[in-house]
Amino acid sequence: AFKAANGHCNVPSNYERNKSLGRWVSLQRLSYKRNSLTLRRIQQLNSISFVWDLCDQSKAICSWEERFDELCAFKAENGHCNVSHNDAGNKSLVGWVNQQRLSYKKNALS
């Protein structure tokens, strides 16, 4: 229904009309990134042109909102926002979280 109405599957994690859908989509991306989705599920999502990495769409730098959505998915799966430096699957998220913390300490978040 979302794709039919919007022409894409890029459901925001904080999608007001259907919060559980937003969280589910974020978790699918995170599970894919961690190689924990079944081939059948990957094929099903590919069949509707599901975008796995919003940051790779245009090869541009991710927006703040996209990284925030990624952090929300991480928290939904792990129960916390302490992204480990040792987690190879989350290197870009680690950098973003660290930058947010640094900006907060400098009172530079807008």
Summary of the structure (lengths in Angstrom):
residues: 110
radius of gyration: 14.7
end to end distance: 34.7
largest distance: 46.4
contacts: 245
relative contact order: 0.12
helix: 59%
strand: 0%
